[in-house]
């Protein structure tokens, strides 16, 4: 019977209408738009007669089958960045639902449970911290660690959880009770490697991890006309110097594929007639090579110290996230590669420089990941796009790999 690619695309399109504006899709975690999208996914799970549970972190699980064997878990996320694209996360959830539906058409009573998960708040857009739901699920984040989290508007994570029917005090209970037998995630590629290689899918061997540095440049606000140049402690000029140096430093680590991004920049008081007194910045450094990433982070902090001394102002620096790169399970990765060959789909082994929920689940269970070619070559943008043929190819490979895994698991469990 196989995969119904139209069902996958219809679900992606349906989610894409929620939070859509002319600039893109904005569906931040714990917002009204997020709740609407989550309700839609739960309705789809119910339509497929899955057993639905929502844990204290807001992770949604829809399970086909029951019994004692650990489940095979498939999924991704549905929250977005501001003005993001339609496929990021959502394609993986839609593909997972269709794989379960296809397996259900082929086998009425599964011997191994198959579950779809929607991890809550994969994106760091709202609280500056990524992969919240999968970290909680993997036991890598506790209620105590997140109790002080606030978004840019001052809302606490605890209040957001309460508004969405959850309880911060119960968060530690959301940790997995039994590790899944395996976790597989399908996701849009967020770069150009597959497009340039003319490959429809990418079999991921490892995932780079971010190290994030938060900077606060503290100068002195002053009158834009009355303050003479040699009297100023202009926080924005100091921040601009740091920003420029970061761009130069990255070239030293280019051979390792290491990158750095200043993606958050806030100026105070942010009016035209006042010398800026404070600038807040966020720097994201990531690589699959820990040594290269650490060298770049140290170099950035050295620049911060130098600019602080030269400009006679204070720069406060703190590391707010330091994830370890992940090597994915070799057997599952080989299984995806075999499925691609059997489906006669052009593929390439790749490393993902973008972080994903898979890297958290990989700490507790064998994990694999499949990327689908992004024709636009860009993501976290309304421009991201996948051809229907590539969606079909990716879902067929994903389905075949899951079926093989189910057969192997059932034989081992017999």
For each residue, the residues with C-beta under 8 A, 3 or more apart:
1: 102 105 106
2: 102 396 399
3: 8 98 99 102 392 395 396 399
4: 7 8 98 101 102
5: 8 9 98 388 391 392 395
6: 9 10
7: 4 10 11 94 98 101
8: 3 4 5 11 12 91 94 95 97 98 391 395
9: 5 6 12 13 94 388 391
10: 6 7 13 14
11: 7 8 14 15 44 90 93 94 97 98
12: 8 9 15 16 86 87 90 91 94
13: 9 10 16 17 86
14: 10 11 17 18 40
15: 11 12 18 37 40 41 78 86 90 93 94
16: 12 13 20 25 86 90
17: 13 14 20
18: 14 15 25 27 33 36 37 40
19: 25 26 27 31 33 37 80
20: 16 17 24 25
21: 24 25 26 83
22:
23: 26 83 382
24: 20 21 82 83 84 85 381 382
25: 16 18 19 20 21 80 83 84 85 86 382
26: 19 21 23 33 80 81 82 83 84
27: 18 19 31 33 34 37 78 79 80 84
28: 31 33 34 79 80 82 123 125 126
29: 34 58 79 120 121 123 125 126 127 132 160
30: 34 35 58 121 126 160 161 163 164
31: 19 27 28 34 35
32: 35 36
33: 18 19 26 27 28 36 37
34: 27 28 29 30 31 37 38 78 79
35: 30 31 32 38 39 164
36: 18 32 33 39 40
37: 15 18 19 27 33 34 40 41 78
38: 34 35 41 42 58 60 78 118
39: 35 36 42 43
40: 14 15 18 36 37 43 44
41: 15 37 38 44 45 60 78 93 97 118
42: 38 39 45 46 52 54 60 62
43: 39 40 46 47
44: 11 40 41 47 48 97
45: 41 42 48 50 52 60 62 97 116
46: 42 43 49 50 52
47: 43 44
48: 44 45 62 64 97 100 101 104
49: 46 64
50: 45 46 62 63 64 100 115 116
51: 62 63 64 66
52: 42 45 46 60 61 62 63
53: 60 61 63
54: 42 58 59 60 61 165 166
55: 58 59 61 136 137 173 174
56: 136 161 166 167 170 171 173 174
57: 120 132 133 136 137 161 166 171 174
58: 29 30 38 54 55 120 121 133 161 164 166
59: 54 55 117 118 119 120 133 134 136 137 174
60: 38 41 42 45 52 53 54 117 118 120
61: 52 53 54 55 115 116 117
62: 42 45 48 50 51 52 97 100 115 116 117
63: 50 51 52 53 66 71 113 114 115 116
64: 48 49 50 51 100 103 104 110 113 114 115
65: 71 109 110 111 112 113 114
66: 51 63 113
67: 111 113
68:
69: 111 112 113 181 409 413
70: 113 178 179 180 181
71: 63 65 112 113 114 115 180 181
72: 112 113 114 115 180 181 182 183 184 402 405 406 409
73: 115 116 117 180 181 182 183 184 361 365
74: 92 95 96 99 100 114 115 116 117 183 184 185 186 398 402
75: 92 93 96 115 116 117 118 119 183 185 357
76: 89 90 91 92 93 96 118 119 122 185 186 187 356 357
77: 89 92 93 118 119 120 121 122 123 133 357
78: 15 27 34 37 38 41 89 90 93 118
79: 27 28 29 34 89 120 121 122 123 125
80: 19 25 26 27 28 84 85 88 89 123 125
81: 26 84 88 123 125 380
82: 24 26 28 125
83: 21 23 24 25 26 381 382
84: 24 25 26 27 80 81 88 123 379 380 381 382 384
85: 24 25 80 88 188 379 380 381 382 383 384 385
86: 12 13 15 16 25 90 382 384
87: 12 90 91 188 374 379 384 385 386
88: 80 81 84 85 91 187 188 190 379 380 384
89: 76 77 78 79 80 92 93 122 187
90: 11 12 15 16 76 78 86 87 93 94
91: 8 12 76 87 88 94 95 186 187 188 372 386 391
92: 74 75 76 77 89 95 96 185 186 187
93: 11 15 41 75 76 77 78 89 90 96 97 116 118
94: 7 8 9 11 12 15 90 91 97 98
95: 8 74 91 92 98 99 186 391 394 395 398
96: 74 75 76 92 93 99 100 116 117 186
97: 8 11 41 44 45 48 62 93 94 100 101 116
98: 3 4 5 7 8 11 94 95 101 102 395 399
99: 3 74 95 96 102 103 114 395 398 399 402
100: 48 50 62 64 74 96 97 103 104 114 116
101: 4 7 48 97 98 104 105
102: 1 2 3 4 98 99 105 106 399
103: 64 99 100 106 107 110 114 399 402 403 406
104: 48 64 100 101 107 108 110
105: 1 101 102
106: 1 102 103 403
107: 103 104 110
108: 104
109: 65
110: 64 65 103 104 107 113 114 406
111: 65 67 69 406 409 410 413 414
112: 65 69 71 72 181 406 409 410 413
113: 63 64 65 66 67 69 70 71 72 110
114: 63 64 65 71 72 74 99 100 103 110 402 406
115: 50 61 62 63 64 71 72 73 74 75 180
116: 45 50 61 62 63 73 74 75 93 96 97 100
117: 59 60 61 62 73 74 75 96 137
118: 38 41 59 60 75 76 77 78 93
119: 59 75 76 77 122 131 133 134 137 357
120: 29 57 58 59 60 77 79 132 133
121: 29 30 58 77 79 126 127 130 131 132 133
122: 76 77 79 89 119 130 131 132 133 134 356 357
123: 28 29 77 79 80 81 84 126 130
124: 127 128 129 130
125: 28 29 79 80 81 82
126: 28 29 30 121 123 151 152
127: 29 121 124 132 149 150 151 157
128: 124 212 214 264 282 320
129: 124 132 146 149 320 321
130: 121 122 123 124 210 321 355
131: 119 121 122 134 135 355 356 357 359 360
132: 29 57 120 121 122 127 129 135 136 141 146
133: 57 58 59 77 119 120 121 122 136 137 357
134: 59 119 122 131 137 138 357 360 361
135: 131 132 138 140 141 360
136: 55 56 57 59 132 133 139 140 141 171 174 175
137: 55 57 59 117 119 133 134 174 175 176 360 361
138: 134 135 175 176 360 361 363 364
139: 136 175 176 364
140: 135 136 360 363
141: 132 135 136 145 146
142: 145 146 171 172
143: 146 147 168 169 171 172
144: 147
145: 141 142
146: 129 132 141 142 143 149 157 168 171
147: 143 144 156 157 158 168
148: 156
149: 127 129 146 156 157
150: 127 154 155 156 157
151: 126 127 154 155 160
152: 126
153:
154: 150 151
155: 150 151 159 160
156: 147 148 149 150 159 160
157: 127 146 147 149 150 160 161 168
158: 147 161 162 168
159: 155 156 162 163
160: 29 30 151 155 156 157 163 164
161: 30 56 57 58 157 158 164 166 167 168 171
162: 158 159 165 166 167 168
163: 30 159 160
164: 30 35 58 160 161
165: 54 162
166: 54 56 57 58 161 162 170 171
167: 56 161 162 170 171
168: 143 146 147 157 158 161 162 171
169: 143
170: 56 166 167 173 174
171: 56 57 136 142 143 146 161 166 167 168 174
172: 142 143 175
173: 55 56 170
174: 55 56 57 59 136 137 170 171
175: 136 137 138 139 172
176: 137 138 139 179 180 364
177:
178: 70
179: 70 176 364 365
180: 70 71 72 73 115 176 183 361 364 365
181: 69 70 71 72 73 112 365 366 409
182: 72 73 329 332 365 366 367 368 405
183: 72 73 74 75 180 358 361 362 365 366 367 368
184: 72 73 74 332 336 367 368 369 370 398 401 402 405
185: 74 75 76 92 356 357 358 367 368 369 370
186: 74 76 91 92 95 96 369 370 371 372 394 395 398
187: 76 88 89 91 92 190 356 369 370 371 372
188: 85 87 88 91 371 372 374 379 384 386
189: 193 194 195 202 350 371 372 373 374 379
190: 88 187 352 353 354 374 378 379 380 384
191: 353 354 374 377 379
192: 195 196 374 377
193: 189 196 197 202 348 350
194: 189 197 199 200 201 202 348 350 371 372 373 374
195: 189 192 198 373 374 375 377
196: 192 193
197: 193 194 348
198: 195 346
199: 194 202 346 347 348 373
200: 194 345 346 347 372 373 389 390 393 394
201: 194 340 345 346 347 348 370 371 372 373 390 393 394 397
202: 189 193 194 199 347 348 349 350 370 371 372 373
203: 333 336 337 340 347 348 349 350 368 370
204: 207 328 333 349 350 351 352 358 368 369 370 371
205: 327 328 333 349 350 351
206: 288 325 326 327 328 351 352
207: 204 288 325 326 328 351 352 354 355 356 358 359 362 369
208: 257 286 287 288 325 351 352 353 354 355
209: 286 287 288 293 323 324 325 326 355 359
210: 130 284 285 286 321 323 355
211: 284 285 286 293 294 297 319 321 322 323
212: 128 282 283 284 285 319 320 321 322
213: 282 283 285 297 300 301 317 318 319 320
214: 128 280 281 282 283 317 318 319 320
215: 239 242 279 280 281 282 283 304 315 316 317
216: 278 279 280 281 315 316
217: 235 236 238 239 242 278 279 280 281 313 314 315
218: 235 277 278 313 314 315 316
219: 232 233 234 235 236 238 275 276 277 278 279 311 313
220: 232 233 275 277 313
221: 268 269 274 275 276 277 278
222: 226 227 231 232 233 274 275 277
223: 226 227 273 274 275
224: 227 272 273 274 275
225: 273
226: 222 223
227: 222 223 224 231 232 275
228: 231 232
229: 232
230:
231: 222 227 228
232: 219 220 222 227 228 229 237 275
233: 219 220 222 275 277 311 312 313
234: 219 237 238 275 276 311
235: 217 218 219 238 239 267 268 276 277 278 279 313
236: 217 219 239 240 267 276 279
237: 232 234 240 241 311
238: 217 219 234 235 241 242 279 307 308 311 313 315
239: 215 217 235 236 242 243 265 279 281
240: 236 237 243 244
241: 237 238 244 245 307 311
242: 215 217 238 239 245 246 281 300 303 304 307 315
243: 239 240 246 247 262 265 281
244: 240 241 247 248
245: 241 242 248 249 300 303 307
246: 242 243 249 250 260 262 283 300 303
247: 243 244 250
248: 244 245 251
249: 245 246 252 253 260 296 299 300 303
250: 246 247 253 254 258 259 260 296
251: 248 254
252: 249 295 296 299
253: 249 250 256 258 287 292 293 295 296
254: 250 251 257 258
255:
256: 253 287 288 289 292
257: 208 254 287 288 289 351 353
258: 250 253 254 285 286 287 289 292 293 296
259: 250 285 286 287 353
260: 246 249 250 283 284 285 286 296 300
261: 283 284
262: 243 246 265 281 282 283 284
263: 282 283 284
264: 128 280 281 282
265: 239 243 262 279 280 281 282
266: 270 279 280 281
267: 235 236 270 276 278 279
268: 221 235 276 277 278 279 280
269: 221 274 276 277
270: 266 267 276
271: 274
272: 224
273: 223 224 225
274: 221 222 223 224 269 271 277
275: 219 220 221 222 223 224 227 232 233 234
276: 219 221 234 235 236 267 268 269 270 279
277: 218 219 220 221 222 233 235 268 269 274
278: 216 217 218 219 221 235 267 268
279: 215 216 217 219 235 236 238 239 265 266 267 268 276
280: 214 215 216 217 264 265 266 268
281: 214 215 216 217 239 242 243 262 264 265 266
282: 128 212 213 214 215 262 263 264 265
283: 212 213 214 215 246 260 261 262 263 300
284: 210 211 212 260 261 262 263
285: 210 211 212 213 258 259 260 293 296 297 300
286: 208 209 210 211 258 259 260 293 353 355
287: 208 209 253 256 257 258 259 290 292 293 296 325 353
288: 206 207 208 209 256 257 325 351 353
289: 256 257 258 292 293 325
290: 287 293 294 324 325
291: 294 295
292: 253 256 258 287 289 295 296
293: 209 211 253 258 285 286 287 289 290 296 297
294: 211 290 291 297 298
295: 252 253 291 292 298 299
296: 249 250 252 253 258 260 285 287 292 293 299 300
297: 211 213 285 293 294 300 301 319
298: 294 295 301 302
299: 249 252 295 296 302 303
300: 213 242 245 246 249 260 283 285 296 297 303 304
301: 213 297 298 304 305 317
302: 298 299 305 306
303: 242 245 246 249 299 300 306 307
304: 215 242 300 301 307 308 315 317
305: 301 302 308 309 315
306: 302 303 309 310
307: 238 241 242 245 303 304 310 311 315
308: 238 304 305 311 313 314 315
309: 305 306 312
310: 306 307
311: 219 233 234 237 238 241 307 308
312: 233 309
313: 217 218 219 220 233 235 238 308
314: 217 218 308
315: 215 216 217 218 238 242 304 305 307 308
316: 215 216 218
317: 213 214 215 301 304
318: 213 214
319: 211 212 213 214 297 322
320: 128 129 212 213 214
321: 129 130 210 211 212
322: 211 212 319
323: 209 210 211 355 359
324: 209 290
325: 206 207 208 209 287 288 289 290 359
326: 206 207 209 358 359 362 363 367
327: 205 206
328: 204 205 206 207 332 333 358 362 367 368 369
329: 182 332 333 362 366 367 368
330: 333 334
331: 334 335 366
332: 182 184 328 329 335 336 366 367 368 401 405
333: 203 204 205 328 329 330 336 337 349 368
334: 330 331 337 338
335: 331 332 338 339 368 401 404 405
336: 184 203 332 333 339 340 368 370 397 398 401
337: 203 333 334 340 341 347 349
338: 334 335 341 342 401 404
339: 335 336 342 343 397 398 400 401 404
340: 201 203 336 337 343 345 346 347 397
341: 337 338 344 345 347
342: 338 339 400
343: 339 340 393 396 397 400
344: 341
345: 200 201 340 341 393 394 396 397
346: 198 199 200 201 340
347: 199 200 201 202 203 337 340 341 397
348: 193 194 197 199 201 202 203
349: 202 203 204 205 333 337
350: 189 193 194 202 203 204 205 371
351: 204 205 206 207 208 257 288
352: 190 204 206 207 208 355 356 369 371
353: 190 191 208 257 259 286 287 288
354: 190 191 207 208 379
355: 130 131 207 208 209 210 286 323 352 359
356: 76 122 131 185 187 207 352 359 369
357: 75 76 77 119 122 131 133 134 185 360 361
358: 183 185 204 207 326 328 361 362 367 368 369
359: 131 207 209 323 325 326 355 356 362 363 367
360: 131 134 135 137 138 140 357 363
361: 73 134 137 138 180 183 357 358 364 365 367
362: 183 207 326 328 329 358 359 365 366 367
363: 138 140 326 359 360
364: 138 139 176 179 180 361
365: 73 179 180 181 182 183 361 362
366: 181 182 183 329 331 332 362
367: 182 183 184 185 326 328 329 332 358 359 361 362
368: 182 183 184 185 203 204 328 329 332 333 335 336 358 401
369: 184 185 186 187 204 207 328 352 356 358
370: 184 185 186 187 201 202 203 204 336 394 397 398 401
371: 186 187 188 189 194 201 202 204 350 352
372: 91 186 187 188 189 194 200 201 202 386 390 391 393 394
373: 189 194 195 199 200 201 202 386 387 390
374: 87 188 189 190 191 192 194 195 377 378 379 384 385 386
375: 195 385 386 387 390
376: 381 383 384 385
377: 191 192 195 374
378: 190 374 381 383 384
379: 84 85 87 88 188 189 190 191 354 374 384
380: 81 84 85 88 190 384
381: 24 83 84 85 376 378 384
382: 23 24 25 83 84 85 86
383: 85 376 378
384: 84 85 86 87 88 188 190 374 376 378 379 380 381
385: 85 87 374 375 376
386: 87 91 188 372 373 374 375 390 391
387: 373 375 390 391
388: 5 9 391 392
389: 200 392 393
390: 200 201 372 373 375 386 387 393 394
391: 5 8 9 91 95 372 386 387 388 394 395
392: 3 5 388 389 395 396
393: 200 201 343 345 372 389 390 396 397
394: 95 186 200 201 345 370 372 390 391 397 398
395: 3 5 8 95 98 99 186 391 392 398 399
396: 2 3 343 345 392 393 399 400
397: 201 336 339 340 343 345 347 370 393 394 400 401
398: 74 95 99 184 186 336 339 370 394 395 401 402
399: 2 3 98 99 102 103 395 396 402 403
400: 339 342 343 396 397 403 404
401: 184 332 335 336 338 339 368 370 397 398 404 405
402: 72 74 99 103 114 184 398 399 405 406
403: 103 106 399 400 406 407
404: 335 338 339 400 401 407 408
405: 72 182 184 332 335 401 402 408 409
406: 72 103 110 111 112 114 402 403 409 410
407: 403 404 410 411
408: 404 405 411 412
409: 69 72 111 112 181 405 406 412 413
410: 111 112 406 407 413 414
411: 407 408 414
412: 408 409
413: 69 111 112 409 410
414: 111 410 411
